[in-house]
Amino acid sequence: MKSMQNRANRCSRKFKPHRAGSNSIATIRQKLSKKLGRDVSEVEAWVHSHKGSNPEDHTSLNTEEATACLERYREKALELNGPEFDCLHSPVDVRALYQCSCGRPHDKWTIFNGIVNDREALPELKKSRACVMAAKRQRQLEEERARKEAHESHLAKEYAQRMFDWGTECILMPNEWHGHIYAPYKKNELNDYKK
């Protein structure tokens, strides 16, 4: 039953496996390097093994999902490494891969599965994630401090303006009202208060 389902998947238009056969990425790299006369990156070998109907177009792969994943990876790698970063000819940026694929769903990378050495990459990711989280927390604390300072500054300005307005009213009011503003007590209560 399962083999019939697999056969049906292979024959369907949606299912288009990679074109590398049983060759590993290392073997594909060796063969491509020999054919092209230059070193070939793992990413370039992976793209070659997943190429679409037009072998010259590196942006269109054999499935829409693979094309979308590669585009997300490319965007995230450029964001993290700058606009001059060459995704195709550089080693896999594990941070970009992790962020563009929302981690490792089902313990597999969405693209470049088998290229990334998980034993090296995952501890590094956890360490960098901890650094990122600490930096994010620091940024949040600084933003909170800036908001608090702005609020306190606003309150101080408001208070100063109220005091200025009050002082102006005291000066401009007739003399008989001054006693009520400074001390709204009867004369004998005021004398008791001063003692």
WOZI-V16680 format. One record per residue. N is the residue number from 1. RES is the residue in one small letter. PHI is phi in whole degrees, 0 to 359 (* if undefined). Layout:
# WOZI-V16680
N RES PHI
N RES PHI
This chain:
# WOZI-V16680
1 m *
2 k 294
3 s 295
4 m 292
5 q 295
6 n 298
7 r 297
8 a 296
9 n 297
10 r 296
11 c 276
12 s 287
13 r 288
14 k 289
15 f 275
16 k 228
17 p 292
18 h 298
19 r 258
20 a 269
21 g 65
22 s 268
23 n 289
24 s 277
25 i 299
26 a 298
27 t 294
28 i 298
29 r 300
30 q 299
31 k 295
32 l 294
33 s 299
34 k 294
35 k 292
36 l 271
37 g 75
38 r 207
39 d 291
40 v 242
41 s 284
42 e 297
43 v 295
44 e 298
45 a 294
46 w 296
47 v 298
48 h 298
49 s 285
50 h 242
51 k 295
52 g 274
53 s 292
54 n 258
55 p 294
56 e 278
57 d 270
58 h 277
59 t 264
60 s 249
61 l 260
62 n 288
63 t 227
64 e 296
65 e 297
66 a 296
67 t 297
68 a 295
69 c 296
70 l 296
71 e 294
72 r 298
73 y 298
74 r 300
75 e 298
76 k 292
77 a 296
78 l 294
79 e 296
80 l 279
81 n 249
82 g 100
83 p 291
84 e 272
85 f 291
86 d 260
87 c 296
88 l 289
89 h 252
90 s 253
91 p 298
92 v 297
93 d 272
94 v 295
95 r 298
96 a 295
97 l 298
98 y 296
99 q 287
100 c 283
101 s 253
102 c 55
103 g 91
104 r 234
105 p 298
106 h 59
107 d 57
108 k 225
109 w 283
110 t 290
111 i 222
112 f 61
113 n 293
114 g 96
115 i 276
116 v 278
117 n 278
118 d 298
119 r 295
120 e 271
121 a 287
122 l 295
123 p 298
124 e 296
125 l 296
126 k 297
127 k 294
128 s 292
129 r 295
130 a 297
131 c 295
132 v 296
133 m 295
134 a 295
135 a 295
136 k 296
137 r 297
138 q 299
139 r 299
140 q 297
141 l 296
142 e 295
143 e 296
144 e 297
145 r 298
146 a 296
147 r 298
148 k 296
149 e 297
150 a 296
151 h 295
152 e 296
153 s 297
154 h 297
155 l 297
156 a 296
157 k 295
158 e 298
159 y 297
160 a 299
161 q 294
162 r 297
163 m 295
164 f 297
165 d 298
166 w 297
167 g 298
168 t 296
169 e 297
170 c 298
171 i 290
172 l 278
173 m 283
174 p 297
175 n 301
176 e 293
177 w 271
178 h 300
179 g 299
180 h 287
181 i 285
182 y 285
183 a 214
184 p 280
185 y 246
186 k 289
187 k 300
188 n 290
189 e 294
190 l 294
191 n 295
192 d 297
193 y 293
194 k 289
195 k 287
